[in-house]
Amino acid sequence: MKRLESNLLNMTLSLTIIALVAAGALGGIYMLTKEPIEKTNEANKLKAKTDVLPQFADITFAEPLLVEQDGYEMVVNRAFNAQGEPVGAAVETSDKNGFNGLIRLMVGFDNDGVIRGYSVLEQAETPGLGANMVNWFKTDKNRQSVIGLNPVQSKLEVSKDGGDVDAITAATISSRAFLRAVARAYNAFRQEKEVDVTSGATAIAVDTVAVDTAVVDTLPKPVPRKPRLVKPADTIVQTVADTNPSIKIDSSAKQSADTAAPSIAEKAEDVEQQIEQQATNDVETIVEHAIDAVQQIVESATVEVENNRESKREKRRREREMKKNANN
């Protein structure tokens, strides 16, 4: 067979054919594995829903209910015992701000809102650190476990932030993301607590607002600001009239301005506070990432040093054995 001439056209054609074949193969593999993967994911979710409510036997779940909150979507799965009585719910929740991104959980609550279990559905945290969330918050040691806590009575924050839960060692960011996801799950659970399963209608519980406020109140508060001094509306209107004689200002315009000025000032201050709070949160997150990264580097370096020492000890031991054998 005649060898193809090595030129730009032949190389481009060869690479194009290889790329098309590879893309076709990947597409085919995706189509073949898509359905089994989806079935596996659904099976894992079903198992997780049962696992997070371990104290109940023979439970069934109603149609899932979607709840949106703070840009997140939670899925509430109401649970019923063999007699058809509601016993709680399994709530699928998430947080996008783990150390390495998205964390997805399934959290189980009984009818009183007490956390009965959780399962980690997805996470990409550092092995040996943030990834320990799989079991850390189930371990009955010091204040690690969230099992048995009621978010109304317990503050779902890490202890260094004044909360009631011990963070994973050297993984504060991962711990905060986990606890935020659990708090969202609780709020979604309370919001959908009074669901009429027969008709599919939703009746929000009377104490929903109070409960949600209680959980939100556990979040860090912005630094109090001095009140903004707002000029009287009639002064502003008169200033406009003085600088623009052609403009006619009547009393109704002044009255409308008087009414609108405080509202506009309040909205402006709210926007300014939100911007400052977001900037503060961003700086805190960056610092926390840096601290966690340094801790991980130090731990890795410590392990490396120990391994090197062990390697040197082993090398010296072998040299002694070789000398001993040579002398014999």
Sequence and secondary structure as in RCSB ss.txt:
>XXXX:A:sequence
MKRLESNLLNMTLSLTIIALVAAGALGGIYMLTKEPIEKTNEANKLKAKTDVLPQFADITFAEPLLVEQDGYEMV
VNRAFNAQGEPVGAAVETSDKNGFNGLIRLMVGFDNDGVIRGYSVLEQAETPGLGANMVNWFKTDKNRQSVIGLN
PVQSKLEVSKDGGDVDAITAATISSRAFLRAVARAYNAFRQEKEVDVTSGATAIAVDTVAVDTAVVDTLPKPVPR
KPRLVKPADTIVQTVADTNPSIKIDSSAKQSADTAAPSIAEKAEDVEQQIEQQATNDVETIVEHAIDAVQQIVES
ATVEVENNRESKREKRRREREMKKNANN
>XXXX:A:secstr
      SHHHHHHHHHHHHHHHHHHHHHHHHHHHHHHHHHHHHHHHHHHHHTSTT SS EE   EEEEETTEEEE
EEEEE TTS EEEEEEEEEEEEETTEEEEEEEEEETT  EEEEEEEE    TTTGGGHHHHTT  STT   TT  
TTTS  SBGGGT SB   TT HHHHHHHHHHHHHHHHHHHHTTTB TTT  B   TTHHHHHHHHHTTS      
       HHHHHHHHHHH TT    HHHHHHHHHHHHHHHHHHHHHHHHHHHHHHHHHHHHHHHHHHHHHHHHHH
HHHHHHHHHHHHHHHHHHHHHHHHHHH 
